Structure formats: structure tokens, C-alpha cells
Amino acid sequence: MKKSYANILLVIVTIIWGGGFIATDGALDALSPFYIMMIRFMGAAILPCILCFKKLKNLEEYIWRRGLFAGALLFLAFSFQTIGLQYTTPSKNAFLTAVNVVMVPYLLWLYMRKKPNQKEVLASIVCVIGIAFLTLKPDAVGLNIGDMLSIICAFFFATHMIVLERYSRHCDAIVMTALQMLGAGILSTICALLFETPPAQFELSAVGNLAYLIFISTLLAYLLQTFAQRFTTANSASLILSMEALFATLFSFLFLHEELTLYMIFGAALIFCSVIYIEYKPKQHT
């Protein structure tokens, strides 16, 4: 597959995740965070585990370790994001989570001795500035404990992208997705049972939101991401996936009637330009 096609798949993932913010908001009216994560990841693990059951039985141990490790990174990223949200504002949480765009080039340098070039650094900085305009409010100054937890969340999301780029090239996409969902689901279940009270009643109104989170925002989105990252780079993936903030804002404006300002439009334009800049390669004249 061409890298351009893989990047289109990642854009589809960001659109799906943008809608996931609305679904998560609705699900939180009925369930606590870890129970949502448990249902989301365990539900998303069922279908791929069934589809590749024979492969999983005969899978080499090192692939199991890689897949479950990727799932653990997902669990940690979502956990720190959720806990951080309890101590900071949603806008700062979204911005600091998206800082993983800047982290990816330097983590690649640290983990794999792959030094970032000037284009990658500039694109990531422009992207983060765009996310700041899109998500932050004028009074969003200073760092508190929630902000620090959100930064830790960004670190785990960035590490997950790098790990996925490395591991997905040598493993079937459905198998890797199954292992990731299983790893994140098991850890979410343990935390839900240890730290949260089971819901006294289940609201039927949450069924649609949970179905979207399980089958679209998790199973389909991570299957597409796992497959696409076999054919693109972690730097490109991080920039494209940062457009999640753009689509989340757009869907909030369309469906939740939230305010859309000129600052937010300018920020969205910067994010879009950073993605175009990193992917644009002028034709070589012969």
C-alpha cells in the first residue's frame, strides 16, 4: 500500500475519534470511567479474537508479549487522560494530550536513534500551536496535577504510536488489534473492580454510545490504525492523528452547539497546514 493511502486511513481514524468524544460524554452519564474502558476494550476484543482464534493459539510468545504491551500502553494513556480530566479543564486536557505530536520525533531519537529532521520538528511545533488555538481558553495558564497527568498520558500515546509502527510491520493487523484490545481490556477490568463501584442500574440510553465506542471508535479505528502504520511513519501518524482535536471541535459545534471562534478556526487551519507540510514532497524534475 502507498503511504498516501495509509495516511488517508489515518484521517478516517481521526474523524471516528472526533465522534468518539460525543459518545464518551454520553456514556459517562451512565457509567464510571474504568467501567467504560472495560466495556469498550473487552467488547472490542471479542470479534478479532474470534476471527483469528486459530492464529492466536499458535502464536509465538514474543508476538503475544508485543501485542499485550501495546495494549498496556493504550490502557495507561487512557487512564492518565481520564484521571487528569478530573483535575483540569477539558480544553487543557485535550491540548496536553495532543502534545504527543512533539514527543514522537524525540522519542524516536531516544528509542531508535532516529534523529528528527528540521521539517519534522517544524511541522510538530506548528501543529501544537494550532491545537493550542483550537482547544485552550485565554485563562488557561499554569500547570496543576491534572495537567501533569495529561502530559504523562501524551507520553504513553506517543510511545504507543512508535511501538505500533515497529510491531505492526511484522504481525497480522487483526491479530495485533486483538492482542491490544485484550491487554487494555484486562487491565481496565482489574481497575474497574478494584477502584470503582459497579453501576446500580444501567441506562438504556447509553447503549448507542457504548456501541459506537466498542465497534467504531475502538475496534474499527484501532484496526485501521494498526494496518495503516505498517505503511507510514510514526511522525506522519502522530501529526495526522492530532486532527482528532479538529474533528472533535467540529462535531461539538455541529451536534452539541458549542461555540466556534475565529481563534479555533485559525488553530484548525494550522493543524491542517502542518499535516500538508510534512507530507508534501515536490516533484523531481528530470
Steps between C-alpha positions, in 0.01 A plus 500: 500500500620854421576727794241751374224236522612402850482864605145526362406207725647691795289805411192273514618389846515863619146562374380192689679609818354849465155346526625288790517809725123541469440127562727503807323806637167318468634175651637686806143588594439131573838344586826586677824537297664161566174314437470681167858402416431140606189472281669686216817290479361160600210550258742597223717193572225242441462518119872505406570220751230287334624582149860404572447239773710235323782748440495608865528138617812446290648844551862529607555630851687813393201616290270452799738713708513774236123516453420499872770764558339725236165444675652593836628827352149575373356428844754727672439782251121489542528463879725804549281698260184410695651561844662824383164623374368491856754766606526726196278645229396299192671753272836474680466122517442482124791735428752330727398156373566620145853606601593141406547647149815677621613204711500243219806630304711524816386166640592343165843658544524365856363150433623430148782753445295650215584871513210729394558726203421871492177445307363255759584729792347808334183315399448365853549845659254665256252220572521550877452877459192424291364264766558772762290749301236233443463374857638742759309783663669839570518429876670160456830583669714306746528127562320297768497128583237433232719668238799289601292181473386612154864542393574146624202385293654667194826313564319164495304587185826602327674180613204293379530651150872418485445145629217447252717618210768250596282200591220527240742445210564145615154391614151455355292814566201307641725296732677813628165677550363201694803492730491876560131501586543195724791655688323833553173324587651274768675792672184715478294218656745463789492876571121520467451219755764637739437875493141562388154403615292298252207700359178449697297512180576512130348773286377377163581843358871412531474195271544698179798691637667182626437324168673787317795489742539122472450433130589830332723712724702206633478183287479660155722800582786300653477233229541775239782667697685171550472416130587853380811530717657211309531738205568841655726649768431579865574871432240519223252297705532726805439814295200355315347353816531840669216604268278316749480831690386672181217253432401487868456878493308484173262230627452685831403808300261307274335269755556653844468862381828608658652834401733519198729806508746654254786382724374143466469529121856639484623211717326246276667658195844471665446131578391433142799693361747309720370167364519623139851637560643175641349291221570733206788392284569710186531309176853440384560646152707281271 
